[in-house]
Amino acid sequence: GGVQTSRLLCIGQQNASGQGGGGGVGGQQQRVNAAAKKASRMAAVADPDSRRSMGGGAAEDEVEELRLIEPRAEVPAADTPSEQIRRRVVMTKGERQRNGESYEWTAWASTCGITSVAITATYLRLAREVSDVGNFPWDEMFAQVALIAGAAIGMEYYARYAHKLLWHDSWWSMPLRMRKEWSRPIWLLHESHHLPREGAFEANDIFAIANGVPAFALCAYGFLTPGLYGGLCFGAGLGITLFGIAYMYVHDGMVHKRFPTGPLGKLPFLKRIAAGHRIHHTEAFEGVPWGLFLATQELAEVKGGLEELEKVMEAADRKMAKEEEEAKEA
């Protein structure tokens, strides 16, 4: 089962640390610490009723703590929530392709639908203002454009804050005494994004819907409210929507390959953004970068961040070249 696998991995890491020698002991010890902490967290995700060690300390102490992780004796193993997660299997290539097609259709349909509605609403709103006032509302137009850009940029900083302090620090690290079956929709929301995906969608997708609610409310209110204030609200709603569409293509499409992105996936600046988010999933710098589009700035603030970014980009380029060669041969 998952617990036995965690034991073997931890014991292997402990043996590796014992066999290392000379000047490599310090770096090897850090790798063991990181592996032990990550295995501990994943074990807690797999079984909310198990014990885990999330604090500091020597790697041997953490490994010893991991060996104690067992399901409750009075609950049959097949009925525990952990078994549902441990039975997660890697999807076949055909399943991934079908899920990708479903998600791709959803992405393109939603993008075209939202864009057409936004353009139509903007035209009707400006046409109404012209008919009521008699002149083109340039001040309102500039304010609306400024709010579109401001809201899109603001969403990047909000996503960085929420990602770190809510999705990882608060909900991810929810105390085990609160990790019950009824609270799983809360603590597994973002953690589902760091577990193998079983279908086209995951629990973490709820955040896209949550961000869409204020965007729709602002757009609707701004469309129905004439004047400068209404234009500001309308622009803010469009800015949040624009950020969401861009996030979907870069994060879901380019990084996690949930659907093909075509030529967009070959643009250098988008490839750099995608590489930055892959570093977040490796936890090489304790979760940094937390944002998406400004990941390079975050990595520049940590030692070795930009160097790691270049390595990830080179690996991605090699993988892409290999896939193109295989596609030509096929």
C-alpha positions as CSV (number, residue, x, y, z in Angstrom):
1,G,0.0,0.0,0.0
2,G,0.9,3.7,0.1
3,V,2.2,3.5,3.6
4,Q,4.6,0.7,2.9
5,T,5.9,2.5,-0.2
6,S,6.5,5.6,2.0
7,R,8.4,3.4,4.4
8,L,10.7,2.0,1.7
9,L,11.3,5.4,0.2
10,C,12.2,6.9,3.6
11,I,14.5,4.0,4.5
12,G,16.2,4.3,1.1
13,Q,16.7,8.0,1.7
14,Q,18.2,7.3,5.2
15,N,20.6,4.7,3.8
16,A,21.7,7.1,1.0
17,S,22.5,9.8,3.6
18,G,24.5,7.3,5.6
19,Q,26.6,6.2,2.6
20,G,27.3,9.7,1.4
21,G,30.8,11.0,2.2
22,G,33.1,13.9,2.3
23,G,32.1,17.3,1.1
24,G,28.7,16.1,-0.3
25,V,27.2,15.3,3.1
26,G,25.7,18.8,3.7
27,G,23.9,18.9,0.3
28,Q,22.8,15.3,0.7
29,Q,21.5,15.9,4.1
30,Q,19.3,18.8,2.8
31,R,17.9,16.6,0.1
32,V,17.1,13.9,2.6
33,N,15.3,16.5,4.8
34,A,13.3,17.8,1.8
35,A,12.4,14.3,0.8
36,A,11.3,13.3,4.3
37,K,9.1,16.4,4.7
38,K,7.5,15.9,1.3
39,A,6.8,12.3,2.0
40,S,5.4,13.2,5.4
41,R,3.0,15.7,3.8
42,M,1.9,13.3,1.1
43,A,1.3,10.6,3.7
44,A,-0.9,13.0,5.6
45,V,-2.8,13.8,2.5
46,A,-3.3,10.1,1.8
47,D,-4.6,9.5,5.3
48,P,-6.1,12.4,7.3
49,D,-6.2,10.2,10.5
50,S,-2.5,9.4,10.4
51,R,0.3,11.2,12.3
52,R,3.0,13.2,10.5
53,S,6.0,15.3,11.3
54,M,6.0,18.7,9.7
55,G,8.6,20.5,11.9
56,G,12.3,20.8,11.6
57,G,14.9,18.6,13.1
58,A,17.3,15.9,11.9
59,A,16.3,13.8,8.9
60,E,16.6,10.6,10.9
61,D,14.0,11.8,13.4
62,E,11.6,12.6,10.6
63,V,12.2,9.2,9.0
64,E,11.5,7.6,12.3
65,E,8.3,9.6,12.7
66,L,7.2,8.5,9.2
67,R,7.6,4.8,10.1
68,L,4.8,5.4,12.7
69,I,2.2,6.4,10.1
70,E,-0.5,3.8,10.1
71,P,-4.3,3.9,9.6
72,R,-6.4,3.6,12.7
73,A,-6.8,0.0,13.7
74,E,-10.5,0.2,14.4
75,V,-11.3,1.4,10.9
76,P,-11.1,-1.1,8.1
77,A,-8.4,-0.1,5.6
78,A,-10.7,-0.5,2.7
79,D,-13.1,2.0,4.2
80,T,-10.6,4.8,5.1
81,P,-10.4,7.9,2.9
82,S,-6.7,7.1,2.3
83,E,-7.6,4.0,0.3
84,Q,-9.5,6.1,-2.2
85,I,-6.4,8.2,-2.8
86,R,-3.9,5.3,-2.8
87,R,-5.9,3.6,-5.5
88,R,-5.4,6.6,-7.8
89,V,-3.8,5.2,-11.0
90,V,-1.8,6.9,-13.7
91,M,-4.0,7.5,-16.7
92,T,-3.2,5.8,-20.0
93,K,-2.2,7.8,-23.0
94,G,-5.6,7.4,-24.5
95,E,-7.3,8.6,-21.4
96,R,-5.1,11.6,-21.2
97,Q,-5.8,12.4,-24.9
98,R,-9.6,12.1,-24.4
99,N,-9.5,14.3,-21.3
100,G,-7.3,16.8,-23.2
101,E,-9.8,17.0,-26.0
102,S,-12.6,17.6,-23.5
103,Y,-10.7,20.3,-21.7
104,E,-9.6,21.8,-25.0
105,W,-13.2,22.1,-26.2
106,T,-14.2,23.6,-22.9
107,A,-11.3,26.1,-23.0
108,W,-11.9,27.3,-26.6
109,A,-15.7,27.4,-26.2
110,S,-15.5,29.5,-23.0
111,T,-12.9,31.8,-24.5
112,C,-14.8,32.5,-27.6
113,G,-18.1,32.9,-25.7
114,I,-16.7,35.2,-23.1
115,T,-14.8,37.3,-25.6
116,S,-17.8,37.8,-27.9
117,V,-20.0,38.7,-24.9
118,A,-17.4,41.2,-23.6
119,I,-17.0,42.9,-27.0
120,T,-20.7,43.1,-27.6
121,A,-21.3,44.5,-24.1
122,T,-18.5,47.1,-24.5
123,Y,-20.0,48.2,-27.8
124,L,-23.5,48.5,-26.4
125,R,-22.4,50.3,-23.3
126,L,-20.4,52.9,-25.3
127,A,-23.2,53.3,-27.8
128,R,-25.7,54.0,-25.0
129,E,-23.4,56.6,-23.5
130,V,-23.1,58.3,-26.9
131,S,-26.8,58.4,-27.4
132,D,-27.5,59.7,-23.9
133,V,-24.7,62.3,-23.8
134,G,-24.2,63.1,-27.4
135,N,-20.4,62.9,-27.3
136,F,-18.1,59.9,-27.1
137,P,-17.1,59.3,-23.5
138,W,-13.3,59.4,-23.8
139,D,-12.7,59.9,-20.1
140,E,-14.8,56.9,-19.3
141,M,-13.1,54.9,-22.1
142,F,-9.6,55.6,-20.7
143,A,-10.7,54.8,-17.2
144,Q,-12.2,51.5,-18.3
145,V,-9.0,50.5,-20.1
146,A,-6.9,51.5,-17.1
147,L,-9.1,49.4,-14.8
148,I,-8.8,46.4,-17.3
149,A,-5.0,46.6,-17.0
150,G,-5.0,47.3,-13.3
151,A,-7.4,44.5,-12.4
152,A,-5.3,42.0,-14.5
153,I,-2.1,43.0,-12.7
154,G,-3.8,43.1,-9.4
155,M,-5.0,39.5,-9.9
156,E,-1.4,38.3,-10.2
157,Y,-0.6,39.7,-6.8
158,Y,-3.8,38.4,-5.3
159,A,-3.1,35.0,-6.7
160,R,0.4,35.1,-5.2
161,Y,-1.0,36.0,-1.8
162,A,-3.9,33.5,-1.8
163,H,-1.7,30.7,-3.2
164,K,0.9,31.0,-0.4
165,L,-1.1,32.1,2.6
166,L,-4.4,30.3,2.0
167,W,-4.0,27.4,-0.3
168,H,-0.7,26.2,1.1
169,D,-0.2,27.7,4.5
170,S,-3.8,27.6,5.9
171,W,-5.7,25.0,4.0
172,W,-2.9,22.7,3.0
173,S,-1.5,22.6,6.5
174,M,-4.8,22.2,8.2
175,P,-4.3,20.4,11.5
176,L,-4.9,16.7,11.3
177,R,-7.6,16.8,14.0
178,M,-9.6,18.9,11.6
179,R,-9.0,16.7,8.6
180,K,-12.1,14.6,8.5
181,E,-14.3,13.3,5.8
182,W,-16.7,16.2,5.9
183,S,-13.9,18.8,5.6
184,R,-12.2,17.1,2.7
185,P,-13.7,19.5,0.1
186,I,-11.8,22.3,2.0
187,W,-8.4,20.8,2.6
188,L,-8.2,18.8,-0.6
189,L,-9.2,21.8,-2.9
190,H,-5.7,22.8,-3.9
191,E,-4.0,19.6,-2.8
192,S,-5.9,17.9,-5.6
193,H,-3.7,19.9,-7.9
194,H,-0.6,18.3,-6.5
195,L,-1.9,14.8,-6.7
196,P,-2.3,12.6,-9.9
197,R,-5.3,13.8,-11.8
198,E,-7.9,11.1,-12.6
199,G,-10.0,13.0,-15.1
200,A,-10.4,16.1,-17.2
201,F,-11.1,18.2,-14.1
202,E,-10.0,18.4,-10.5
203,A,-11.2,19.9,-7.2
204,N,-8.8,22.8,-7.6
205,D,-10.8,24.0,-10.6
206,I,-13.3,25.5,-8.2
207,F,-11.0,28.5,-7.8
208,A,-11.6,29.4,-11.4
209,I,-15.4,29.5,-10.7
210,A,-14.9,31.4,-7.5
211,N,-12.9,34.1,-9.3
212,G,-15.5,34.2,-12.1
213,V,-18.3,35.3,-9.7
214,P,-16.9,38.8,-8.8
215,A,-15.8,39.2,-12.4
216,F,-19.4,38.6,-13.7
217,A,-20.9,40.7,-10.9
218,L,-18.6,43.7,-11.7
219,C,-19.3,43.4,-15.5
220,A,-23.1,43.1,-15.0
221,Y,-23.2,46.1,-12.6
222,G,-20.9,48.2,-14.8
223,F,-22.9,47.4,-17.9
224,L,-26.2,48.4,-16.2
225,T,-24.7,51.5,-14.5
226,P,-24.1,54.5,-16.7
227,G,-21.3,57.0,-16.1
228,L,-17.7,56.9,-15.0
229,Y,-18.3,54.7,-11.9
230,G,-20.1,52.1,-14.0
231,G,-17.2,52.2,-16.5
232,L,-14.7,51.5,-13.8
233,C,-16.6,48.5,-12.5
234,F,-17.1,47.2,-16.0
235,G,-13.3,47.5,-16.7
236,A,-12.4,45.8,-13.4
237,G,-14.6,42.8,-14.3
238,L,-13.1,42.6,-17.8
239,G,-9.6,42.7,-16.3
240,I,-10.3,39.8,-14.0
241,T,-11.8,37.9,-16.9
242,L,-8.7,38.6,-19.1
243,F,-6.4,37.3,-16.3
244,G,-8.5,34.2,-16.0
245,I,-8.3,33.4,-19.7
246,A,-4.5,34.0,-19.8
247,Y,-4.0,31.9,-16.7
248,M,-6.0,29.0,-18.2
249,Y,-3.9,28.8,-21.3
250,V,-0.5,29.2,-19.6
251,H,-1.1,27.3,-16.4
252,D,-3.5,24.5,-17.5
253,G,-2.4,24.3,-21.1
254,M,1.4,25.0,-21.2
255,V,2.5,23.9,-17.7
256,H,0.2,20.9,-16.9
257,K,-0.6,19.9,-20.5
258,R,-4.3,19.6,-19.9
259,F,-4.9,20.6,-23.5
260,P,-2.7,21.5,-26.5
261,T,-1.8,25.1,-26.8
262,G,-0.4,25.0,-30.4
263,P,1.8,28.0,-31.4
264,L,1.3,29.7,-28.0
265,G,3.4,27.0,-26.3
266,K,6.4,28.0,-28.4
267,L,6.5,31.7,-27.5
268,P,9.7,32.3,-25.5
269,F,8.2,34.6,-22.8
270,L,5.4,32.2,-22.2
271,K,7.8,29.3,-22.0
272,R,9.7,31.1,-19.4
273,I,6.6,31.7,-17.4
274,A,5.6,28.1,-17.6
275,A,9.1,27.0,-16.5
276,G,8.8,29.2,-13.5
277,H,5.6,27.5,-12.4
278,R,7.1,24.0,-12.8
279,I,9.7,25.1,-10.2
280,H,6.9,25.7,-7.8
281,H,5.8,22.1,-8.2
282,T,9.3,20.8,-7.6
283,E,9.4,22.8,-4.3
284,A,13.1,23.5,-5.0
285,F,12.7,26.8,-3.2
286,E,10.0,26.0,-0.6
287,G,7.2,26.8,-3.0
288,V,8.6,29.9,-4.7
289,P,7.4,31.2,-7.1
290,W,3.8,31.6,-5.7
291,G,2.6,33.7,-8.6
292,L,2.5,32.8,-12.3
293,F,3.2,35.7,-14.7
294,L,5.8,37.4,-12.4
295,A,7.5,34.1,-11.5
296,T,10.8,35.4,-12.8
297,Q,10.8,38.3,-10.4
298,E,10.2,36.0,-7.5
299,L,12.9,33.6,-8.5
300,A,15.4,36.5,-8.9
301,E,14.9,37.2,-5.2
302,V,16.1,33.7,-4.1
303,K,19.6,32.4,-4.4
304,G,20.0,30.1,-7.5
305,G,16.5,30.8,-8.6
306,L,17.3,32.1,-12.1
307,E,19.9,29.4,-12.6
308,E,17.3,26.8,-11.9
309,L,14.9,28.5,-14.2
310,E,17.4,28.2,-17.1
311,K,17.9,24.5,-16.4
312,V,14.2,23.9,-16.4
313,M,13.8,25.8,-19.7
314,E,16.6,23.8,-21.3
315,A,15.0,20.5,-20.2
316,A,11.6,21.7,-21.6
317,D,13.2,22.6,-24.9
318,R,14.9,19.1,-25.2
319,K,11.6,17.4,-24.3
320,M,9.7,19.5,-26.9
321,A,12.3,18.7,-29.6
322,K,12.1,15.0,-28.8
323,E,8.3,15.0,-29.0
324,E,8.5,16.8,-32.4
325,E,10.9,14.2,-33.7
326,E,8.7,11.4,-32.5
327,A,5.7,13.0,-34.2
328,K,7.5,13.3,-37.5
329,E,8.6,9.6,-37.3
330,A,5.0,8.6,-36.6
